[in-house]
């Protein structure tokens, strides 16, 4: 995989529910979560993302985010486009 990495601060939104996925990424370091904000302001967390987990790697063309992805700590990601392309080819 490429070595181009991005750094994200804690509390940064990596993708919003219902939006097109920006670019496939792999978490290299840090923690994030997939969540939804409920109508009363509470958060419902669906899962935690740790190093090695992917964001936006999907076999569907033009996928939409099913939940908001929020960084919980400082997070570093790298481009996962080659992995996403390989998945679509299979």
Steps between C-alpha positions, in 0.01 A plus 500: 500500500612858443683680774296822471352543844255747647479609860163573660434666836279346767136586436544533123226371271643252245166439330139596559202266486333510158790676325707344225818345633783743424789263445576156640744512794665262746553602861870485583482630857239628744136421569177603327138390520198458277201674654171680452371800688148437628222760490550577871874567449633171637744293296444139401836332436495204261865406519853611566768524230858413590826487304458268202128575457379650172278795414311499173637175359191356336418293192197721418549786254465847659414375851334725757613506862257303717612683814714797598866419564653711777856497630527435875876561521757636260473273194736440213365347178648389169346469155326167437397562137710204369317270743160640399580448131607141566173430682290636211690285249422177689 
